[in-house]
């Protein structure tokens, strides 16, 4: 496994996204992933699978300190005391004393962002959340968090794939040393049909999916958390460290950006 180092912390470049993985399937998928060498698992309170992930973690021979576990606070749990209680519930479900990364899942104007962060910092000081950050935050909200509230944001987890590049956010992450964690890195399967990605893949003996993941992790401060449920796809997603994209290939993929956002619920922020 290869890593990105942000704020002195090493994060595996490829993790496992677990949205819409439930029950026995979730447990088995995470267990298989851990057996294959994954050490980075992403979940959330809203996914309703923290318990199954906890069970899989208990069954693995990988030491807890060698794992990187992320969970996220749902956007209706952002009141100060609710943050504290809901994260306690998450830790109990995950059967761990701490998570490596705790994120606000979606911003919510109904709650004081400053008060939410205060609760998260309490959890960090207690050793229950080693790092804190955000997800689905706009540039304006990330700047508010870092420059006005002055929170040590470790990560912004965002939709990020060749059809929705995050170049401005990426540039800002370089200046402020935070991670971009790419969810839906395969554009919910849409990239598989892209001729450009297929052609580049043929040059390297790789799939369009592997090319997309490679494009992401070759960018500074970026890691990716593709979802997979089959062992074949788990293997495919992690088998991206034995080739590199040329400058010309990288530029071709950059040019696929068409600002195509696939995850845009009714409560999403006004994207900038």
C-alpha positions in Angstrom: 0.0 0.0 0.0 1.1 3.6 -0.7 0.3 6.6 1.4 -0.2 10.3 1.4 1.2 12.3 4.2 -0.9 15.2 5.5 -0.2 17.1 8.7 2.3 14.4 9.6 -0.3 11.6 9.3 0.0 8.8 6.7 -3.3 7.9 4.9 -3.5 4.9 2.6 -4.0 6.1 -1.0 -6.8 3.6 -1.8 -9.5 2.8 0.7 -12.8 1.0 0.7 -16.0 3.0 0.5 -19.0 1.2 2.1 -22.1 3.2 1.2 -25.0 0.9 0.5 -23.2 -2.1 1.9 -25.3 -3.7 4.5 -25.5 -6.7 6.9 -23.7 -9.9 5.9 -22.5 -8.5 2.6 -20.9 -5.5 4.3 -19.1 -7.7 6.8 -17.9 -10.1 4.2 -16.7 -7.4 1.8 -14.7 -5.6 4.5 -13.2 -8.8 5.8 -12.2 -9.7 2.2 -10.7 -6.3 1.7 -8.7 -6.5 4.9 -7.4 -9.9 3.8 -6.4 -8.5 0.5 -4.3 -5.7 2.1 -6.7 -2.8 2.4 -6.2 -0.9 5.7 -8.4 2.2 5.0 -12.1 1.8 5.5 -14.7 4.6 5.2 -18.1 4.5 6.8 -20.7 6.9 8.2 -23.5 7.0 10.7 -26.0 7.2 7.9 -24.7 4.1 6.2 -26.1 1.9 9.0 -23.1 -0.5 8.7 -20.7 0.5 11.4 -21.6 -2.6 13.5 -20.7 -5.0 10.6 -17.5 -3.1 9.9 -16.6 -3.4 13.6 -17.2 -7.1 13.4 -14.9 -7.4 10.3 -12.2 -5.4 12.0 -12.4 -7.7 15.1 -11.8 -10.7 12.8 -8.8 -9.4 11.0 -5.2 -10.1 11.9 -4.3 -6.4 11.1 -3.5 -4.5 14.2 -5.9 -1.6 15.0 -3.0 0.9 14.9 -2.3 -0.1 11.3 -5.9 0.6 10.2 -7.3 4.0 9.1 -11.0 4.2 9.9 -13.2 7.1 9.0 -16.8 7.8 10.1 -19.0 10.8 9.5 -21.5 12.6 11.6 -24.9 12.9 9.9 -26.1 16.4 9.1 -29.0 16.2 11.7 -26.6 15.3 14.5 -24.5 18.4 14.4 -25.7 20.1 17.7 -22.8 20.1 20.2 -24.1 17.4 22.6 -25.6 15.3 19.7 -22.1 15.2 18.2 -20.7 13.8 21.4 -23.5 11.2 21.9 -23.7 10.1 18.3 -19.9 9.6 18.0 -20.0 7.6 21.2 -22.6 5.4 19.5 -20.5 5.1 16.4 -17.4 4.0 18.5 -19.6 1.4 20.2 -20.9 0.1 16.9 -17.4 0.0 15.4 -16.1 -1.6 18.6 -13.1 0.7 18.7 -11.8 3.3 21.1 -11.2 5.8 18.4 -11.6 6.6 14.7 -8.7 7.9 12.7 -10.8 10.5 11.0 -14.1 12.1 12.0 -16.0 14.2 9.4 -19.1 16.3 9.2 -21.0 14.4 6.6 -22.8 17.4 5.0 -23.0 21.0 6.1 -26.2 22.2 7.7 -27.0 25.9 8.2 -29.4 25.1 11.0 -26.5 24.4 13.3 -23.6 26.5 14.4 -20.5 25.3 12.5 -18.3 26.6 15.3 -20.2 24.7 18.0 -20.0 21.5 15.9 -16.3 21.9 15.6 -16.0 22.6 19.3 -17.6 19.2 20.1 -15.3 17.5 17.5 -12.3 19.1 19.1 -13.4 17.7 22.5 -13.5 14.3 21.0 -10.1 14.8 19.5 -8.7 15.9 22.8 -10.2 12.8 24.4 -8.4 10.6 21.9 -11.7 9.4 20.3 -11.1 11.1 17.0 -7.5 11.3 15.9 -8.2 13.8 13.1 -11.2 15.9 12.2 -12.5 17.3 9.0 -15.5 17.8 6.7 -17.2 16.2 3.7 -19.2 17.9 0.9 -18.0 21.3 1.9 -17.8 24.1 -0.7 -14.7 26.2 -1.0 -16.4 29.0 0.9 -17.2 26.7 3.8 -13.7 25.2 3.9 -12.3 28.7 3.9 -14.6 29.7 6.7 -13.6 26.6 8.7 -9.9 27.1 8.3 -9.5 30.9 8.1 -12.3 32.2 10.3 -13.1 29.5 12.8 -9.5 28.4 12.6 -10.1 24.7 12.9 -7.3 22.2 11.9 -9.3 20.7 9.0 -7.5 17.4 8.1 -9.7 16.5 5.2 -12.6 17.4 2.8 -14.2 14.3 1.5 -15.8 15.2 -1.9 -17.1 13.7 -5.1 -14.1 13.6 -7.3 -13.6 11.8 -10.6 -12.5 12.7 -14.2 -15.9 14.1 -15.0 -15.9 16.3 -11.8 -12.4 17.6 -11.1 -11.7 19.5 -8.0 -8.8 21.6 -9.2 -9.6 24.8 -7.1 -10.1 22.8 -3.9 -6.9 20.9 -4.7 -4.9 24.1 -5.0 -6.3 25.3 -1.7 -5.4 22.0 -0.1 -1.8 22.5 -1.1 -1.6 25.9 0.6 -3.4 24.6 3.8 -2.1 21.0 4.1 -5.3 19.1 4.1 -6.4 15.9 2.3 -8.9 15.5 -0.4 -10.6 12.1 -0.2 -12.4 11.2 -3.4 -15.7 9.4 -3.1 -17.5 8.1 -6.2 -14.1 8.1 -7.9 -15.4 5.9 -10.7 -18.4 8.3 -11.3 -20.8 5.5 -10.2 -19.4 3.3 -13.1 -19.8 6.0 -15.8 -16.1 6.2 -16.4 -16.0 2.5 -17.5 -17.5 3.4 -20.9 -15.2 6.4 -21.6 -13.1 5.8 -24.7 -10.2 8.0 -23.6 -9.8 6.1 -20.3 -10.2 2.8 -22.1 -7.5 3.6 -24.6 -5.1 4.8 -21.9 -5.8 1.7 -20.0 -4.9 -0.5 -23.0 -1.5 1.2 -23.1 -0.8 0.0 -19.6 -2.7 -3.3 -19.5 -5.2 -1.7 -17.1 -8.9 -1.0 -17.0 -10.6 2.4 -17.3 -11.4 2.2 -13.6 -7.7 1.7 -12.7 -6.7 4.6 -14.9 -9.2 6.8 -13.1 -8.0 5.8 -9.7 -4.4 6.3 -10.8 -5.2 9.8 -12.1 -6.6 10.6 -8.7 -3.8 9.3 -6.5 -1.1 10.7 -8.7 -2.4 14.1 -7.6 -0.8 15.5 -4.4 -3.0 15.4 -1.3 -5.6 13.0 -2.9 -6.7 9.6 -1.8 -9.6 7.6 -3.2 -12.3 5.4 -1.6 -13.9 3.4 -4.3 -16.8 1.1 -3.3 -16.6 -2.5 -4.3 -18.4 -5.6 -3.2 -16.8 -8.4 -5.3 -13.4 -9.8 -4.6 -12.5 -9.2 -8.3 -13.3 -5.5 -8.1 -11.6 -5.2 -4.7 -8.4 -6.6 -6.3 -8.7 -4.4 -9.3 -9.1 -1.2 -7.3 -6.0 -1.8 -5.2 -3.9 -3.0 -8.2 -3.0 0.6 -9.3 0.5 1.0 -7.9 2.5 -0.6 -10.7 2.1 1.9 -13.5 2.3 5.7 -14.0 0.5 8.0 -16.3 2.5 10.1 -18.7 2.1 13.9 -18.8 0.1 13.6 -22.0 -2.2 11.0 -20.6 -2.7 13.1 -17.4 -3.7 16.1 -19.5 -6.1 14.0 -21.6 -7.9 12.9 -18.4 -7.9 16.5 -17.0 -9.7 17.5 -20.1 -12.6 15.1 -19.4 -13.8 17.4 -16.7 -17.4 18.5 -17.4 -18.5 19.5 -13.9 -20.8 16.5 -13.8 -22.0 16.1 -10.2 -23.8 12.8 -9.4 -24.4 13.3 -5.7 -26.6 16.3 -5.1 -29.3 15.7 -2.4 -31.9 18.3 -1.6 -30.0 19.4 1.5 -26.7 19.9 -0.4 -25.0 23.3 -0.1 -25.0 25.8 -2.9 -22.0 24.5 -4.8 -19.4 27.1 -5.8 
